[in-house]
Amino acid sequence: TKDIPNKNFFNVQVSTSYNTLTTGKDFYKDKGGSTDWLGLDDGTRSLPAGYTTKSNFDTMSIASKTMLGKKMSNNWVPVKTTATPNYAVQMNGGFSGTLFGKKIGGMLGMNYAKNQRYQDNLNQQNTLESGRFSTIYKYADEKYIEDINMGAIAGLSMYLNPLNKISYKAILNVKTNNTYTSRLGDEFSRGDIMKGNEFTFEQNTFFTNQLNGEHSISQKLKLNWYGAFNILDSYSPDQRRILYTKSATGNDSYVLNLSNTLSQQSGSRIYQNLSDYIYTAGGDVSYKIGQQTIKAGYILQIKDRLYDAKLFANFLPKDNPALRALTPDVVFAPENFGNGTDNKFGFDAIKGRNFRYMANTILNGGYVQFDNKLTEKLRAVWGIRVEDYDQLVGSVKIYDPRHTLSRVTDFLPGLNTTYKITQNSNLRFTASQTVIRPELRELSFLNIFDFELNASVQGNPSLKRTKITNTDIRYELYPGSGEVFTVGAFYKNFENPIEQIFSEGAGGASTFSYQNAQKAITYGIEIEARKKLNKYFT
């Protein structure tokens, strides 16, 4: 998009769509609060006022903890609604003018979109034993998802003179998934029928602002610079799960799957917060000598993360079949909570220092690039990028078992050559090295149960970054305007690729984790053709 529009403008766009799987049909969702339509929780899902910090909660008596759990909202069944058509609204405008004799202009835009989706998923785990496959469980998961996307963007630019420009851009975006999942199926390993549900409200707020400058110092020398600050705030309050079981062979009724131990799988209420702060600065300079160009640049990026999960669960100190026979709408009513030691429900935190981690990464990167026209038909763009990546995950304290510190320096060369065979055909060859670093979540000791996977997800602090060697050769033909035909071959070699591994267990005790394989390769051919049939169709 243009930094400075040619003239003032203002646009409004409204769109809607009809989804045959959802629109006009039953749609189930969390009762929620008054600002759910904005993708923002209004406090409905917050912890009671009596809760302060983890450490203070841990020092409370079990009776006081249970009293706190008694005050929490009793929302364990969904609200039945009718799905509306999806819709979106966009507004944007721009202006141009002068300020202190300098050309100035800007743009402002806002958007809002609401989308309701339905997924009918088969969730099944099989096992291989004595050369034969058997099914451990088979669930039908019905998933109702309401997506809210709301945001704004603003930009302001000023030409100090025809050769120098300064620009500022800011983006604010809220993206929220409000999801209800209903589960029904067979637990073959235990001979049970399982039914249950999960409520999740994932509120993600992203803010970024960037200041950059473009300067033509001379006809041959150009300088660009930039600085940015980003915030990513993820908040998932009161994630609730409840499960009921009954025998697959008898005529008995469903009973609540709850015992005297704390579990993430049933009766749990989980709160997760993640905050990322990212600071970026850099620039590049280019110098042109005839038909040759030399370009060099530098980037510094610092990222700070803090993740904290508060896991709570209802439990039964002593079994009470009458309570466990109650339906989800009344089972956790206030009158069914006791003192934490009797035969009524208790409430406590699932403790573990691995439910919290911090991370800090520092990336220093620099590159030099040469753009050489070697002959009338041959052009080569080549250079090298150096990245020094310093990473701390888990804890800043060296004696803490979660502490993981690493530093890796990579030299990443690249080459892109083009040979012009005719006026409308080229032969192109590229080779480069790149890296893929593990996600911070994958590096942490964090172990959280995933309802959809019916398994826990465990990080691995020993993961290494993946280094990829890429090569590609391609023939390109451009017969006419808007037409293309290409055929090529590619090869990629992965050093220390990251893969997800599965450790089987019964009754939700399975675990997904991550590990490095020694190597992996991928190769193949690509063919692309585009033909213009007439001036309207391609």
TORLUMTOR-278015 format. One record per residue (C-alpha): residue in one letter; x, y, z; residue number from 0. Coordinates in steps of 0.2 Angstrom, whole numbers. Layout:
% TORLUMTOR-278015
 residu     u     v     w num
      A     X     Y     Z NUM
...
This chain:
% TORLUMTOR-278015
 residu     u     v     w num
      T     0     0     0   0
      K     5    18    -3   1
      D    12    28    12   2
      I     4    44     6   3
      P   -11    43    -5   4
      N   -14    54   -20   5
      K   -30    61   -13   6
      N   -41    60     2   7
      F   -52    46     3   8
      F   -64    36    14   9
      N   -71    18    11  10
      V   -83     7    20  11
      Q   -85   -11    15  12
      V   -98   -23    22  13
      S   -98   -42    18  14
      T  -107   -57    23  15
      S  -107   -76    19  16
      Y  -118   -91    22  17
      N  -110  -108    28  18
      T  -121  -123    25  19
      L  -114  -132    39  20
      T  -118  -119    52  21
      T  -129  -105    47  22
      G  -147  -106    53  23
      K  -143  -122    63  24
      D  -141  -126    81  25
      F  -125  -118    88  26
      Y  -118  -121   106  27
      K  -107  -109   115  28
      D  -101  -103   132  29
      K  -113   -92   142  30
      G   -99   -79   142  31
      G  -100   -61   146  32
      S  -106   -45   139  33
      T   -91   -41   129  34
      D   -88   -58   121  35
      W   -94   -51   104  36
      L   -78   -40   104  37
      G   -67   -55   108  38
      L   -64   -48   125  39
      D   -68   -56   142  40
      D   -77   -44   154  41
      G   -71   -53   169  42
      T   -85   -66   169  43
      R   -72   -80   168  44
      S   -60   -72   181  45
      L   -55   -80   197  46
      P   -65   -74   212  47
      A   -60   -58   222  48
      G   -52   -69   236  49
      Y   -39   -76   225  50
      T   -22   -65   225  51
      T    -7   -76   220  52
      K    -1   -94   218  53
      S     9   -93   234  54
      N    -4   -85   245  55
      F   -17   -98   238  56
      D    -5  -112   243  57
      T    -4  -107   261  58
      M   -23  -107   263  59
      S   -32  -121   272  60
      I   -41  -134   261  61
      A   -57  -127   268  62
      S   -53  -109   263  63
      K   -48  -116   246  64
      T   -64  -125   244  65
      M   -74  -110   249  66
      L   -65  -100   235  67
      G   -70  -114   222  68
      K   -88  -113   228  69
      K   -88   -95   223  70
      M   -83   -99   205  71
      S   -96   -98   191  72
      N  -106  -114   189  73
      N  -105  -114   170  74
      W  -103  -132   164  75
      V  -116  -133   150  76
      P  -117  -123   134  77
      V  -130  -111   129  78
      K  -140  -117   113  79
      T  -141  -103   100  80
      T  -144  -102    81  81
      A  -129   -98    70  82
      T  -130   -82    61  83
      P  -122   -78    44  84
      N  -104   -73    45  85
      Y  -101   -55    42  86
      A   -87   -42    42  87
      V   -85   -23    42  88
      Q   -70   -13    36  89
      M   -68     6    36  90
      N   -52    15    30  91
      G   -47    32    25  92
      G   -32    42    20  93
      F   -26    60    18  94
      S   -12    70    10  95
      G    -6    88    12  96
      T     8    98    19  97
      L    15   102    36  98
      F    29   115    39  99
      G    31   115    20 100
      K    34    96    20 101
      K    23    83    10 102
      I    14    73    23 103
      G     0    59    22 104
      G    -7    45    31 105
      M   -20    31    32 106
      L   -31    24    45 107
      G   -41     8    45 108
      M   -53    -2    56 109
      N   -60   -20    54 110
      Y   -72   -31    63 111
      A   -77   -49    58 112
      K   -87   -63    66 113
      N   -86   -81    60 114
      Q   -95   -96    67 115
      R   -89  -113    62 116
      Y   -93  -131    65 117
      Q   -81  -146    65 118
      D   -87  -165    66 119
      N   -70  -173    71 120
      L   -66  -192    73 121
      N   -54  -194    87 122
      Q   -46  -211    88 123
      Q   -31  -219    95 124
      N   -25  -236    89 125
      T   -11  -248    95 126
      L    -1  -262    88 127
      E     1  -277    99 128
      S     7  -294    94 129
      G     6  -289    75 130
      R   -12  -284    76 131
      F   -20  -267    77 132
      S   -33  -263    90 133
      T   -42  -247    95 134
      I   -40  -240   112 135
      Y   -53  -226   111 136
      K   -65  -219    97 137
      Y   -73  -202   100 138
      A   -85  -191    90 139
      D   -80  -173    94 140
      E   -92  -160    89 141
      K   -83  -143    89 142
      Y   -92  -126    89 143
      I   -80  -111    86 144
      E   -84   -93    86 145
      D   -70   -82    79 146
      I   -69   -64    82 147
      N   -56   -53    73 148
      M   -55   -35    77 149
      G   -42   -22    73 150
      A   -35    -5    68 151
      I   -21     1    58 152
      A   -13    18    56 153
      G     1    25    46 154
      L     9    42    44 155
      S    23    47    32 156
      M    33    63    29 157
      Y    44    68    15 158
      L    58    79    22 159
      N    63    82     4 160
      P    62    71   -12 161
      L    77    60    -6 162
      N    72    58    12 163
      K    56    50    20 164
      I    51    45    38 165
      S    36    34    41 166
      Y    27    27    57 167
      K    15    13    57 168
      A     5     5    71 169
      I    -7   -11    71 170
      L   -18   -16    85 171
      N   -27   -33    83 172
      V   -38   -44    94 173
      K   -41   -62    88 174
      T   -51   -73    99 175
      N   -58   -91    97 176
      N   -72   -95   108 177
      T   -74  -114   107 178
      Y   -86  -127   114 179
      T   -82  -146   111 180
      S   -94  -160   114 181
      R   -87  -177   116 182
      L   -95  -194   115 183
      G   -87  -211   111 184
      D   -80  -228   117 185
      E   -66  -231   129 186
      F   -62  -249   123 187
      S   -47  -251   135 188
      R   -59  -249   150 189
      G   -75  -255   142 190
      D   -83  -238   145 191
      I   -94  -226   136 192
      M   -87  -208   138 193
      K   -96  -191   136 194
      G   -90  -174   141 195
      N   -86  -157   135 196
      E   -73  -143   135 197
      F   -75  -124   135 198
      T   -60  -113   129 199
      F   -59   -94   127 200
      E   -42   -89   119 201
      Q   -40   -70   118 202
      N   -25   -64   108 203
      T   -20   -46   108 204
      F    -6   -40    96 205
      F     1   -23    95 206
      T    15   -17    84 207
      N    22     0    80 208
      Q    37     4    68 209
      L    47    19    64 210
      N    57    18    48 211
      G    67    30    37 212
      E    72    30    18 213
      H    87    41    13 214
      S    95    43    -4 215
      I   112    50     1 216
      S   117    51   -17 217
      Q   112    43   -33 218
      K   123    28   -29 219
      L   121    27   -10 220
      K   105    23    -1 221
      L   102    20    18 222
      N    86    13    26 223
      W    84    10    45 224
      Y    70     5    56 225
      G    65     2    74 226
      A    50    -8    81 227
      F    41   -13    97 228
      N    29   -28    97 229
      I    18   -35   111 230
      L     9   -51   110 231
      D    -3   -55   125 232
      S   -12   -71   125 233
      Y   -25   -74   139 234
      S   -36   -90   141 235
      P   -47   -89   156 236
      D   -57  -103   164 237
      Q   -54  -117   152 238
      R   -66  -130   159 239
      R   -67  -149   156 240
      I   -79  -162   162 241
      L   -81  -180   159 242
      Y   -94  -194   162 243
      T   -93  -212   160 244
      K  -104  -228   160 245
      S  -101  -246   157 246
      A  -103  -251   138 247
      T  -112  -267   143 248
      G  -123  -262   157 249
      N  -139  -251   159 250
      D  -132  -240   172 251
      S  -132  -221   170 252
      Y  -117  -209   167 253
      V  -107  -204   182 254
      L   -95  -190   184 255
      N   -77  -195   181 256
      L   -69  -188   197 257
      S   -59  -195   212 258
      N   -49  -189   226 259
      T   -34  -184   215 260
      L   -33  -168   205 261
      S   -34  -170   187 262
      Q   -33  -159   171 263
      Q   -45  -170   162 264
      S   -61  -168   172 265
      G   -67  -155   184 266
      S   -53  -144   180 267
      R   -52  -125   178 268
      I   -36  -118   169 269
      Y   -30  -100   167 270
      Q   -16   -97   155 271
      N    -6   -80   152 272
      L     7   -78   139 273
      S    16   -61   136 274
      D    29   -58   123 275
      Y    39   -41   121 276
      I    49   -40   105 277
      Y    61   -25   102 278
      T    69   -24    85 279
      A    81   -12    77 280
      G    91   -12    61 281
      G    95    -5    44 282
      D   104    -8    27 283
      V   114     2    15 284
      S   117    -1    -3 285
      Y   129     6   -15 286
      K   128     5   -34 287
      I   143     4   -46 288
      G   138     4   -64 289
      Q   127   -11   -66 290
      Q   133   -19   -50 291
      T   126   -16   -32 292
      I   133   -20   -15 293
      K   121   -21     0 294
      A   124   -24    18 295
      G   113   -24    33 296
      Y   111   -27    52 297
      I    97   -32    63 298
      L    95   -33    82 299
      Q    80   -42    90 300
      I    77   -45   108 301
      K    62   -55   114 302
      D    56   -57   132 303
      R    42   -70   136 304
      L    33   -74   152 305
      Y    21   -89   153 306
      D    11   -93   168 307
      A    -3  -106   170 308
      K   -14  -108   185 309
      L   -22  -125   186 310
      F   -36  -129   198 311
      A   -47  -144   199 312
      N   -63  -150   209 313
      F   -61  -167   218 314
      L   -70  -179   229 315
      P   -60  -182   246 316
      K   -72  -197   249 317
      D   -82  -205   236 318
      N  -100  -199   235 319
      P  -110  -209   221 320
      A  -125  -197   223 321
      L  -115  -182   219 322
      R  -106  -191   204 323
      A  -123  -195   197 324
      L  -129  -177   196 325
      T  -129  -169   178 326
      P  -117  -156   173 327
      D  -129  -141   175 328
      V  -130  -144   194 329
      V  -116  -156   199 330
      F  -104  -141   204 331
      A  -118  -130   212 332
      P  -112  -121   228 333
      E  -121  -132   239 334
      N  -112  -148   233 335
      F   -95  -141   240 336
      G   -89  -146   257 337
      N   -74  -142   268 338
      G   -61  -151   257 339
      T   -60  -167   268 340
      D   -78  -173   269 341
      N   -88  -182   255 342
      K   -93  -167   246 343
      F   -82  -158   232 344
      G   -66  -150   237 345
      F   -56  -137   227 346
      D   -37  -135   225 347
      A   -23  -130   214 348
      I   -13  -143   203 349
      K     5  -138   209 350
      G    20  -139   198 351
      R    34  -126   195 352
      N    34  -132   177 353
      F    18  -123   174 354
      R    28  -107   173 355
      Y    43  -102   163 356
      M    52   -87   156 357
      A    62   -84   140 358
      N    74   -72   133 359
      T    82   -72   116 360
      I    94   -60   107 361
      L    97   -61    89 362
      N   111   -52    81 363
      G   111   -53    62 364
      G   121   -46    48 365
      Y   123   -49    29 366
      V   132   -43    14 367
      Q   125   -45    -3 368
      F   132   -43   -21 369
      D   121   -40   -36 370
      N   132   -43   -51 371
      K   127   -42   -70 372
      L   141   -53   -76 373
      T   136   -53   -95 374
      E   122   -47  -105 375
      K   113   -64  -101 376
      L   120   -69   -84 377
      R   116   -61   -68 378
      A   121   -67   -50 379
      V   114   -61   -33 380
      W   125   -69   -20 381
      G   131   -66    -2 382
      I   131   -72    16 383
      R   121   -69    32 384
      V   128   -72    49 385
      E   116   -74    64 386
      D   121   -75    82 387
      Y   107   -82    93 388
      D   108   -81   112 389
      Q    93   -90   120 390
      L    88   -93   138 391
      V    73  -103   143 392
      G    65  -109   159 393
      S    73   -98   173 394
      V    87   -86   175 395
      K    93   -95   190 396
      I   107  -107   185 397
      Y   103  -120   199 398
      D    85  -121   193 399
      P    82  -137   184 400
      R    72  -127   171 401
      H    87  -116   166 402
      T    92  -119   148 403
      L   105  -108   140 404
      S   112  -109   122 405
      R   121   -99   110 406
      V   123  -103    91 407
      T   132   -94    77 408
      D   127   -98    59 409
      F   135   -93    43 410
      L   121   -94    29 411
      P   127   -92    11 412
      G   115   -89    -3 413
      L   116   -88   -22 414
      N   103   -84   -35 415
      T   109   -85   -54 416
      T    98   -81   -69 417
      Y   103   -85   -87 418
      K    93   -76  -100 419
      I    91   -89  -114 420
      T    79   -78  -125 421
      Q    69   -62  -123 422
      N    55   -72  -114 423
      S    64   -87  -106 424
      N    76   -89   -92 425
      L    86  -103   -83 426
      R    87  -100   -65 427
      F    98  -109   -51 428
      T    97  -105   -33 429
      A   106  -112   -18 430
      S   105  -106     0 431
      Q   106  -111    19 432
      T    92  -106    31 433
      V    88  -111    49 434
      I    72  -115    59 435
      R    73  -113    77 436
      P    62  -122    89 437
      E    47  -113    97 438
      L    50  -107   115 439
      R    35  -118   120 440
      E    44  -133   113 441
      L    59  -130   123 442
      S    51  -127   140 443
      F    47  -141   153 444
      L    29  -136   152 445
      N    17  -151   152 446
      I    -1  -147   149 447
      F   -15  -159   144 448
      D   -23  -156   127 449
      F   -42  -161   127 450
      E   -42  -162   108 451
      L   -27  -173   107 452
      N   -33  -183   123 453
      A   -14  -182   128 454
      S    -2  -171   137 455
      V    10  -160   127 456
      Q    28  -160   134 457
      G    42  -148   129 458
      N    60  -154   127 459
      P    74  -141   132 460
      S    87  -151   123 461
      L    81  -147   105 462
      K    93  -140    93 463
      R    89  -128    79 464
      T    87  -136    61 465
      K    99  -131    47 466
      I    92  -132    29 467
      T   102  -133    13 468
      N    91  -128    -2 469
      T    95  -130   -20 470
      D    83  -127   -35 471
      I    85  -126   -54 472
      R    70  -120   -64 473
      Y    67  -116   -83 474
      E    55  -101   -85 475
      L    45   -97  -101 476
      Y    34   -81  -103 477
      P    24   -83  -119 478
      G    14   -68  -117 479
      S     7   -55  -105 480
      G    -1   -65   -90 481
      E     6   -81   -96 482
      V    19   -93   -89 483
      F    26  -110   -90 484
      T    39  -116   -78 485
      V    47  -133   -74 486
      G    60  -136   -60 487
      A    68  -148   -48 488
      F    72  -145   -30 489
      Y    82  -153   -16 490
      K    82  -149     3 491
      N    93  -157    16 492
      F    88  -155    34 493
      E   101  -156    48 494
      N    93  -160    65 495
      P    75  -158    59 496
      I    62  -157    74 497
      E    48  -170    74 498
      Q    34  -173    86 499
      I    34  -190    95 500
      F    20  -200   103 501
      S    22  -210   119 502
      E     7  -221   121 503
      G    -3  -222   137 504
      A   -21  -227   143 505
      G   -35  -216   148 506
      G   -27  -199   142 507
      A   -10  -204   149 508
      S    -2  -203   132 509
      T    11  -189   129 510
      F    17  -179   114 511
      S    34  -172   114 512
      Y    48  -166   102 513
      Q    65  -173    97 514
      N    78  -170    84 515
      A    81  -183    70 516
      Q    98  -184    63 517
      K    93  -178    46 518
      A    80  -178    33 519
      I    79  -174    14 520
      T    65  -169     2 521
      Y    66  -167   -16 522
      G    54  -166   -31 523
      I    49  -158   -47 524
      E    37  -143   -50 525
      I    27  -138   -65 526
      E    17  -123   -67 527
      A     7  -117   -82 528
      R    -4  -102   -84 529
      K   -13   -98  -100 530
      K   -23   -82  -104 531
      L   -39   -88  -113 532
      N   -45   -70  -116 533
      K   -45   -53  -108 534
      Y   -56   -59   -94 535
      F   -51   -77   -90 536
      T   -34   -85   -87 537
